[in-house]
Every structure is written in structure tokens, then in C-alpha cells.
Amino acid sequence: MAKHEKLLAELSKSLKHVVLIPDGNARWAHQRGLPTLSGHERGVEAIERFLKVCRDFEIEIATVWAFSTENWNREPGEVAGIMELIELMLTENWESFTKEGVRVVQLGRKDRVAERYPKLSRLIRKVEEETRHNSAQTLNVALDYGGRDEMLRAVQKIMGEKVSPEEVDEDLLLSHLDTAGQPDPDLIIRTSGEKRLSGILPFQSVYSELYFCPLLLPDLTEEAVQDAFRDFAERKRRFGRRGKAEDSRYKALSLKELMKQRSDSNFTNLKCFIGDYLQTAEASWERYWESRLSTLERVYTEPRLKPALMWERQFITHYREMMRGGKHLRGALVVLGWRISGQPANHTIAMASGALELLHNAFLVHDDVVDKSEMRRNSPTIHKIYQDIAINRGAQPAKAGEVGLGVALNLGDVGQAFAQDLLITAGFPVERALEGISLFDRYVKNTVLGQVLDLEDIPLRDLTEDYVITIHEFKTAYYTIVFPLVLGLTLGGGAGSRLKDALVHYGVSVGIAFQLQDDLLGLFGDEVTVGKPVDSDLKEGKKTLLFVKAYQYADEASKSRLEAAHGNPEASSEDLMFVRRLVEESGALDYSNRLAQQLVADAKTAISDAGVTGEEKELLDSVADFVISRSK
């Protein structure tokens, strides 16, 4: 524990209660072609790692959400498997609970588990009884737990006690909740990158700090849990208050810090917009996928078509999952373009925005094939998943690689077909839908041209700034910023206005700046946050302005070493550190940053000159600032 002593000291007075929302088991399993239960089995191992770290850091209360009230809607076999794993975990750890002084408490309803899984229910009651005097740590197992259900049960108990309305206060309600007598959660950790609480301890968590870990639960390491604790230790918890000392620090901010604070405020506005948009959009997309799945049952009726049915279901599963990840910037920009045309946000445009999210993920599948990338958003890429499946089934590595590439290429193609179908079926008038499809075809073509330009085998010494910027314009700017905004504007009936030219100007400038920041993160970013190895851009020989300008500014010896490392799959960590230093010290990093800032300024001017005002103008400004300030 010596290496943790400093962090332990920082946490000892402030971190008493940690909650884990375990998420991502099924995705982990499906990505590897394994049964869902295999993901749950590996998830149990991850939970045990989480609990070990909690013990190491002397956390008084650890809460694990094992099974929600909504989880009963899953397949009976999966439910039974989860219950068996919970039973096995309790049985195997019973002795250690007693030895280490851990008290076990079940949160949630007791009746349904007792009725459907009586053996597990009896085990829980025995473990609770035998550990109830333990005081070193409390382990809350949230089983058949739902936040709303907990609140309802608490209110029903209070009503049953015939308490007058005047007597009901926070303390009374807390005393009737499942966590009665326990401190509120200080930190809630959710795995898999999903950014929601799903109803865990809603009354108790109003001041909880939230930490969203990008790793799927089975991949959760002890180090990742410690990272969450470190993040918590660096936060300042105010509980709605601000003291005089903090007021003084606020007033003493430098101009640079104040500008950053204002920029962060703008991002809050943008995040709220994207969050509100996703609430409607994700529900719309789910209805689309459910509709497609129900259609499959009517199309693939003959037994001989069963393999085709299996593959289309698999394709839908992949895209359904991929659309839950990422920044969702493109889809949100479709809605923003629609609003700029004067239309209010609704279900129809939310559906159409999914076409951009689908297209984006289809391009990423192809991009990973071209770049030979094995990781995307901290998970294996599609071609790597199917390569591993083929190897597990006995294929030789070369053949397995061909299988993986073939499936990925076809999945990317199918994604573009799904995207067009989603746009056509969203519910727009025919002429508007056709205009949208025309835009779709044009910008897909532009993006493919950018991909081909990027594939050109050009030595670093011959690569120019103009060539790189052209790639960024065609490969990134058009489909990341221009196409979403113009599509939304067109579907809203604003295609003939001068706003279109302004949005194109804005989109090209912001899109290039977006890619410049992407390239910066690809070389200097945090590997877990970015979701890919930080040496991949160097090893893949990516065409970036950072490499071009570093080569241009370098002396001959440094040029030779940069050329040797750029595009070399065997480039070492020492090579990476050398290239990073060269990019910084040569002035290449500064040049790229200044260009990105100038592009953003030009984009904002174009929007102002076109007469965009109000919240739409603020959001466009926020997007422009965000793309050059983001960390992933």
C-alpha cells in the first residue's frame, strides 16, 4: 500500500461511499463472438477487482448494482445465468467477507428473488445475518433494484405508518430508503462510456461526483478504478456553497484562465444541446432498428435463408451498438441546421440525424481497415473482431485476416445503405427526401475522394501543407460539419438561402480545424481518452500537418530520423518521444494550433455576416471553440 499512501490520505476524509454501475458485459461478449453469459462471467471478475481496490483504499461502503428491476425483461436464460453468478460470487467470498469484516446488505426488492430464485434468496439472507455485525466495510448488493421502485416503497411504508404530511422531511424519507443509516454516495462510477445513472440511488446521489469510465466492465482494471479515485481526489466538492476564499480565487483569475472558463461555459451549453437532442434521437433510432428487425422475420421466412437472417441481425447489432458511442456531433449538427432553417426540433429530424451517425460509423469501419487499426473507442475494431473469431474456429492467421477484412468492408457498405434507408423513411416530403439523398451521394463521393488522396503513397519529404489541408477538407470537413448542417438546412426548406453558402464556409473551416485537433490528439493525447494507441498515427504514416511542418523546420539529422519513424510499424517508444519533442520544439505544434484558431475565427465571422443570431449562433460558436479544445 506504500505507493497508494498519498492518495489514501487525500481520500480518507472525503471518500466514504463508492457506487459501481457495471455496464458493457454483453457488448464485450458480442465483440468477441462469445455468448452473453461469457461477458457476465468476466464482469464478475472485474467487480472483484473493483472491490479489492475499495478494500485497499479503506472505502467504508461499496455498492454494486448487480441486477435492476428492468433486467427481468431480458431473456430468461440470461437472467438465470446472472443469478447463478451472483450466487457463486457470494458463496465463494462468504469466508473472506467474514475474515475481512465485510458486512453484506441487499438493496432492492426481496419478494421477486425469493419467489423465482429461492435458493439465492436464502443464501443472501444467511450472508446478511452472519455478517451483520462486521464493521470494516459494507458491501451493498443492489439486486432487483430500481431507483423509482425504492422511492415508491419508501413512500408506501411512510403512508402505512399514518404519518402526517407535516412530519415528512428528508430525514424521515432517508430512514425508509434501502440505504437507511448509511452516508450518501460520494462517487458513482459507470463503465462502458455510457453517461447516465439509470436511476441508481436517486434521492441519495444529488451531490455525488460522477465518473464515466470508457472501458467495458470486463476490461475494468484495478488501475482504472484507482484513476477514478484520483479524479475524485482532485475535485472540489461545494454542496451548493462557495466560500470567501473561493470567491477571491475566482476574482483573481488571469485573463487566459477567464477566457478558458468562458469557453468551458459555452461547452456546457453545447453539451446540454447534444444531451437534449440525444434523448429524442436515441429513442427514434431504437424504433427504427426494432422496425428493421421485425421486417426481417417477414422477409427471411425460408429455412435456407437462415444464414442471411443471422448476418443481417449481426450487422444491425453492430451499428446499433456503434451509434451509442462517439460524440454524436454530426447528428446534433443536422438538428442545428434544421433549426437555422426556422424549423422546431422534432422526431422526423431526429430520425434523419441518425443517417449521419450511421454514415460516420460506416466510414470508421472502412477507415480502420485502411489504417489497419485494431482498436476503436477502447474496443476491438470490426475486422479484428472477426479475425479473432475465425482464429478461434481454427482458421490460419492469413485466412482469418482475410475473413476479418471481408466482413468489415461489407459491414461498412451495409452501413451506408442503412443510412440512406433511415433518411428516406424518416417521414419528409418526397422532394425534400430526394434532395437529402442527392446531398448524401455528393458528400459520400467527396469523402471517398479524400480517402483516396490519403492513400496516395507520398514520401514525407514530398508531402505539402496544401495536400494535407485538401485531404482534411474532403475527408473530414465535408462529412463532419458541412454535410450535417447543409442537410438539416435543406430538409428544413432553407437550401436556396444565402445561409447555405455561409454554412459551407463555416463547415469547411471548422472541419479542417477539427482534423488539426484530431491529429494533435493522435500524437499527444491520452490513450484511454482518445480510444486508440498514441503511436498509431506515427506508425501508420498518417498525413498530418504536424509531421509536414516538423519535417520542413527540422535539421537534416532530425529529418532523417523522422522519415525513418514515420510509417514504420516497428517505431519504438523512443521514436515516439523524439517525434513529439521535434513537433513541439520545431514550432510545428504552434503553427498547427495558430492555423486552427484562425480557421475558427473565420468560421465565426462567416456566420455573423450571414445574419445567424440567438441560440443558433451561440451553438455554432460553441462547436467551433469545442473542436479545437476537446481532449478526445
Secondary structure in CASP SS format (residue, H / E / C, confidence):
PFRMAT SS
TARGET T0000
AUTHOR 0000-0000-0000
METHOD secondary structure of the structure
MODEL  1
M C 1.00
A H 1.00
K H 1.00
H H 1.00
E H 1.00
K H 1.00
L H 1.00
L H 1.00
A H 1.00
E H 1.00
L H 1.00
S C 1.00
K C 1.00
S C 1.00
L C 1.00
K C 1.00
H E 1.00
V E 1.00
V E 1.00
L E 1.00
I E 1.00
P C 1.00
D C 1.00
G C 1.00
N H 1.00
A H 1.00
R H 1.00
W H 1.00
A H 1.00
H H 1.00
Q H 1.00
R C 1.00
G C 1.00
L C 1.00
P C 1.00
T H 1.00
L H 1.00
S H 1.00
G H 1.00
H H 1.00
E H 1.00
R H 1.00
G H 1.00
V H 1.00
E H 1.00
A H 1.00
I H 1.00
E H 1.00
R H 1.00
F H 1.00
L H 1.00
K H 1.00
V H 1.00
C H 1.00
R H 1.00
D H 1.00
F C 1.00
E C 1.00
I C 1.00
E C 1.00
I E 1.00
A E 1.00
T E 1.00
V E 1.00
W E 1.00
A E 1.00
F E 1.00
S E 1.00
T H 1.00
E H 1.00
N H 1.00
W H 1.00
N H 1.00
R C 1.00
E C 1.00
P H 1.00
G H 1.00
E H 1.00
V H 1.00
A H 1.00
G H 1.00
I H 1.00
M H 1.00
E H 1.00
L H 1.00
I H 1.00
E H 1.00
L H 1.00
M H 1.00
L H 1.00
T H 1.00
E H 1.00
N H 1.00
W H 1.00
E H 1.00
S H 1.00
F H 1.00
T H 1.00
K H 1.00
E H 1.00
G C 1.00
V E 1.00
R E 1.00
V E 1.00
V E 1.00
Q E 1.00
L E 1.00
G C 1.00
R C 1.00
K C 1.00
D H 1.00
R H 1.00
V H 1.00
A H 1.00
E H 1.00
R H 1.00
Y C 1.00
P H 1.00
K H 1.00
L H 1.00
S H 1.00
R H 1.00
L H 1.00
I H 1.00
R H 1.00
K H 1.00
V H 1.00
E H 1.00
E H 1.00
E H 1.00
T H 1.00
R C 1.00
H C 1.00
N C 1.00
S C 1.00
A C 1.00
Q E 1.00
T E 1.00
L E 1.00
N E 1.00
V E 1.00
A E 1.00
L E 1.00
D E 1.00
Y E 1.00
G C 1.00
G H 1.00
R H 1.00
D H 1.00
E H 1.00
M H 1.00
L H 1.00
R H 1.00
A H 1.00
V H 1.00
Q H 1.00
K H 1.00
I H 1.00
M H 1.00
G H 1.00
E C 1.00
K C 1.00
V C 1.00
S C 1.00
P H 1.00
E H 1.00
E H 1.00
V C 1.00
D C 1.00
E H 1.00
D H 1.00
L H 1.00
L H 1.00
L H 1.00
S H 1.00
H C 1.00
L C 1.00
D C 1.00
T C 1.00
A C 1.00
G C 1.00
Q C 1.00
P C 1.00
D C 1.00
P C 1.00
D C 1.00
L E 1.00
I E 1.00
I E 1.00
R E 1.00
T C 1.00
S C 1.00
G C 1.00
E C 1.00
K C 1.00
R C 1.00
L C 1.00
S C 1.00
G C 1.00
I C 1.00
L C 1.00
P C 1.00
F C 1.00
Q C 1.00
S C 1.00
V C 1.00
Y C 1.00
S C 1.00
E E 1.00
L E 1.00
Y E 1.00
F E 1.00
C C 1.00
P C 1.00
L C 1.00
L C 1.00
L H 1.00
P H 1.00
D H 1.00
L C 1.00
T C 1.00
E H 1.00
E H 1.00
A H 1.00
V H 1.00
Q H 1.00
D H 1.00
A H 1.00
F H 1.00
R H 1.00
D H 1.00
F H 1.00
A H 1.00
E C 1.00
R C 1.00
K C 1.00
R C 1.00
R C 1.00
F C 1.00
G C 1.00
R C 1.00
R C 1.00
G C 1.00
K H 1.00
A H 1.00
E H 1.00
D H 1.00
S H 1.00
R H 1.00
Y H 1.00
K H 1.00
A C 1.00
L C 1.00
S C 1.00
L H 1.00
K H 1.00
E H 1.00
L H 1.00
M H 1.00
K H 1.00
Q H 1.00
R H 1.00
S H 1.00
D H 1.00
S H 1.00
N H 1.00
F H 1.00
T H 1.00
N H 1.00
L H 1.00
K H 1.00
C H 1.00
F H 1.00
I H 1.00
G H 1.00
D H 1.00
Y H 1.00
L H 1.00
Q H 1.00
T H 1.00
A H 1.00
E H 1.00
A H 1.00
S H 1.00
W H 1.00
E H 1.00
R H 1.00
Y H 1.00
W H 1.00
E H 1.00
S H 1.00
R H 1.00
L H 1.00
S H 1.00
T H 1.00
L H 1.00
E H 1.00
R H 1.00
V H 1.00
Y C 1.00
T C 1.00
E C 1.00
P H 1.00
R H 1.00
L H 1.00
K H 1.00
P H 1.00
A H 1.00
L H 1.00
M H 1.00
W H 1.00
E H 1.00
R H 1.00
Q H 1.00
F H 1.00
I H 1.00
T H 1.00
H H 1.00
Y H 1.00
R H 1.00
E H 1.00
M H 1.00
M C 1.00
R C 1.00
G C 1.00
G C 1.00
K C 1.00
H C 1.00
L H 1.00
R H 1.00
G H 1.00
A H 1.00
L H 1.00
V H 1.00
V H 1.00
L H 1.00
G H 1.00
W H 1.00
R H 1.00
I H 1.00
S C 1.00
G C 1.00
Q C 1.00
P C 1.00
A C 1.00
N C 1.00
H H 1.00
T H 1.00
I H 1.00
A H 1.00
M H 1.00
A H 1.00
S H 1.00
G H 1.00
A H 1.00
L H 1.00
E H 1.00
L H 1.00
L H 1.00
H H 1.00
N H 1.00
A H 1.00
F H 1.00
L H 1.00
V H 1.00
H H 1.00
D H 1.00
D H 1.00
V H 1.00
V H 1.00
D H 1.00
K C 1.00
S C 1.00
E C 1.00
M E 1.00
R E 1.00
R C 1.00
N C 1.00
S E 1.00
P E 1.00
T C 1.00
I H 1.00
H H 1.00
K H 1.00
I H 1.00
Y H 1.00
Q H 1.00
D H 1.00
I H 1.00
A H 1.00
I H 1.00
N H 1.00
R C 1.00
G C 1.00
A C 1.00
Q C 1.00
P H 1.00
A H 1.00
K H 1.00
A H 1.00
G H 1.00
E H 1.00
V H 1.00
G H 1.00
L H 1.00
G H 1.00
V H 1.00
A H 1.00
L H 1.00
N H 1.00
L H 1.00
G H 1.00
D H 1.00
V H 1.00
G H 1.00
Q H 1.00
A H 1.00
F H 1.00
A H 1.00
Q H 1.00
D H 1.00
L H 1.00
L H 1.00
I H 1.00
T C 1.00
A C 1.00
G C 1.00
F C 1.00
P C 1.00
V H 1.00
E H 1.00
R H 1.00
A H 1.00
L H 1.00
E H 1.00
G H 1.00
I H 1.00
S H 1.00
L H 1.00
F H 1.00
D H 1.00
R H 1.00
Y H 1.00
V H 1.00
K H 1.00
N H 1.00
T H 1.00
V H 1.00
L H 1.00
G H 1.00
Q H 1.00
V H 1.00
L H 1.00
D H 1.00
L H 1.00
E C 1.00
D C 1.00
I C 1.00
P C 1.00
L H 1.00
R H 1.00
D H 1.00
L C 1.00
T C 1.00
E H 1.00
D H 1.00
Y H 1.00
V H 1.00
I H 1.00
T H 1.00
I H 1.00
H H 1.00
E H 1.00
F H 1.00
K H 1.00
T H 1.00
A H 1.00
Y H 1.00
Y H 1.00
T H 1.00
I H 1.00
V H 1.00
F H 1.00
P H 1.00
L H 1.00
V H 1.00
L H 1.00
G H 1.00
L H 1.00
T H 1.00
L H 1.00
G C 1.00
G C 1.00
G C 1.00
A C 1.00
G C 1.00
S C 1.00
R C 1.00
L H 1.00
K H 1.00
D H 1.00
A H 1.00
L H 1.00
V H 1.00
H H 1.00
Y H 1.00
G H 1.00
V H 1.00
S H 1.00
V H 1.00
G H 1.00
I H 1.00
A H 1.00
F H 1.00
Q H 1.00
L H 1.00
Q H 1.00
D H 1.00
D H 1.00
L H 1.00
L H 1.00
G H 1.00
L H 1.00
F H 1.00
G C 1.00
D C 1.00
E H 1.00
V H 1.00
T H 1.00
V H 1.00
G C 1.00
K C 1.00
P C 1.00
V C 1.00
D C 1.00
S H 1.00
D H 1.00
L H 1.00
K H 1.00
E C 1.00
G C 1.00
K C 1.00
K C 1.00
T C 1.00
L H 1.00
L H 1.00
F H 1.00
V H 1.00
K H 1.00
A H 1.00
Y H 1.00
Q H 1.00
Y H 1.00
A C 1.00
D C 1.00
E H 1.00
A H 1.00
S H 1.00
K H 1.00
S H 1.00
R H 1.00
L H 1.00
E H 1.00
A H 1.00
A H 1.00
H C 1.00
G C 1.00
N C 1.00
P C 1.00
E C 1.00
A C 1.00
S C 1.00
S H 1.00
E H 1.00
D H 1.00
L H 1.00
M H 1.00
F H 1.00
V H 1.00
R H 1.00
R H 1.00
L H 1.00
V H 1.00
E H 1.00
E H 1.00
S C 1.00
G C 1.00
A H 1.00
L H 1.00
D H 1.00
Y H 1.00
S H 1.00
N H 1.00
R H 1.00
L H 1.00
A H 1.00
Q H 1.00
Q H 1.00
L H 1.00
V H 1.00
A H 1.00
D H 1.00
A H 1.00
K H 1.00
T H 1.00
A H 1.00
I H 1.00
S H 1.00
D H 1.00
A C 1.00
G C 1.00
V C 1.00
T C 1.00
G H 1.00
E H 1.00
E H 1.00
K H 1.00
E H 1.00
L H 1.00
L H 1.00
D H 1.00
S H 1.00
V H 1.00
A H 1.00
D H 1.00
F H 1.00
V H 1.00
I C 1.00
S C 1.00
R C 1.00
S C 1.00
K C 1.00
END
